Amino acid sequence: MQNLKSKYDQKKMRVSDGLWDRLEDKLDQAGKEEKPKIIWWKYAAVILLMIGLSGSFWMINHKSDMKENQEFVNQTESENQNFDSKIIERSLNNDVEKLSTLKNNSEAGNQKLAVEDLKDSPTPLRMTEEIKRENQITSQVTDKEISIKKEEISISKSEEKLAQNEIQKPKERTKYITSSDLLFGVEMDRAKTETPKSAMGINISKSRNDSDFPNPKRIKIFGITLYEKDSATTK
Amino acid sequence: MKQDLQQIFSKAKKYDRLAQKSLFELFSGKMLSVANSYINNRDDAEDVLMNAFYKAFTKIDDCRNYESFQFWLRKIVVNDAITFIRTNKHILYAETEFTDSIAEQIDEVDELSKDIDLDVILREMPIGYKLVFNLSVFEERKHQEIAEILNITEGTSKSQLSKAKKWLKDYFNQQNTIQNAESEI
């Protein structure tokens, strides 16, 4: 068998001349077929990329619009709040000015009084100084009161804001027991007491004797007595 | 020679057409004889050879090194030739068990192999026997491998090989008797 195999391995055949050309054409065709496939994939990839990018841009723009709208809403809200606060501040300033004018007036009056006192009374300068101190203390007290009032106003402002933000929920009405329900309950209780119960708790039906069936003493038909209770005779 | 083959192989891996042509010129003669040993038709064998080379050049990355290229290409040629026969010629293998009596015949054929003309065997041997004989003797495949390639049982492969050898023995005995008769005349 080894002899046969060696003969087989040594054997060669001459290939026809056109075989390589045929093979070359086939290889070229395969190369051409592969190229369009790659180009198609490229186009597909580019289209997909474009779609993805446009989608992402649209999403980003949409989000920015939303943000702008929210910012506009916030700005308007803040502007409104500022406007309200300005109005409140103005009113506060007016109040403060009024208070200051009153204070000045009072101080002026006190000073005048002091001057008059100085003029009229024979009190020494120490007394006038004491009066000044007292006036200073009173002015400090009034300042403190004004500051407290401001704080109170600011607190009320915040409370107002909270009230605006809170959603007004409809108040749930409290349920009360109606008179009809109470009466029904009373009737139920009565029925329970009237109906006798057995040891097992089951209602016992009434006997026929106790029922409302008529129990006559005498039965007469065409003047003839058919039944009498006392005699218990029948004709 | 080896260095040249290595350079050609490395260029062919880069799909260089000249390198591919030189590889074709180097191995086409041998591969055509292999294909023809199965198909027994030159034109069909050339078609199979062309397709085998096309596969080899397009999937050359699967071949690890230049030394194994020849064997790798031969494997492709043999497989393509077998698939060509299976698609164009319907071969039915009768399921037979391999027995000791058949095994005895193999040793007798080995003595005759010196005088056997290879072309005659490849031309005259029935196709069913030839496939198993070629795979077993020339490709040195085991019966298990042959059974997998031809989709038959291992026993059938063994019995087909023994029958092929018996056919060879009978054929050459017949040839000898004819030659003797001719010489007597």
HADDOCK unambig.tbl for C-alpha pairs under 7 A between the chains (distance, minus, plus):
assign (segid A and resid 1 and name CA) (segid B and resid 110 and name CA) 5.61 0.50 0.50
assign (segid A and resid 1 and name CA) (segid B and resid 113 and name CA) 5.91 0.50 0.50
assign (segid A and resid 1 and name CA) (segid B and resid 137 and name CA) 7.00 0.50 0.50
assign (segid A and resid 3 and name CA) (segid B and resid 113 and name CA) 6.53 0.50 0.50
assign (segid A and resid 3 and name CA) (segid B and resid 114 and name CA) 6.24 0.50 0.50
assign (segid A and resid 4 and name CA) (segid B and resid 113 and name CA) 6.24 0.50 0.50
assign (segid A and resid 5 and name CA) (segid B and resid 137 and name CA) 6.77 0.50 0.50
assign (segid A and resid 5 and name CA) (segid B and resid 138 and name CA) 5.51 0.50 0.50
assign (segid A and resid 11 and name CA) (segid B and resid 30 and name CA) 6.80 0.50 0.50
assign (segid A and resid 11 and name CA) (segid B and resid 33 and name CA) 6.72 0.50 0.50
assign (segid A and resid 12 and name CA) (segid B and resid 29 and name CA) 5.04 0.50 0.50
assign (segid A and resid 12 and name CA) (segid B and resid 30 and name CA) 4.66 0.50 0.50
assign (segid A and resid 12 and name CA) (segid B and resid 33 and name CA) 5.54 0.50 0.50
assign (segid A and resid 13 and name CA) (segid B and resid 29 and name CA) 4.74 0.50 0.50
assign (segid A and resid 13 and name CA) (segid B and resid 30 and name CA) 6.41 0.50 0.50
assign (segid A and resid 13 and name CA) (segid B and resid 32 and name CA) 6.09 0.50 0.50
assign (segid A and resid 13 and name CA) (segid B and resid 33 and name CA) 5.38 0.50 0.50
assign (segid A and resid 14 and name CA) (segid B and resid 29 and name CA) 5.43 0.50 0.50
assign (segid A and resid 15 and name CA) (segid B and resid 28 and name CA) 6.78 0.50 0.50
assign (segid A and resid 15 and name CA) (segid B and resid 29 and name CA) 6.01 0.50 0.50
assign (segid A and resid 23 and name CA) (segid B and resid 50 and name CA) 6.04 0.50 0.50
assign (segid A and resid 23 and name CA) (segid B and resid 54 and name CA) 6.79 0.50 0.50
assign (segid A and resid 27 and name CA) (segid B and resid 54 and name CA) 6.90 0.50 0.50
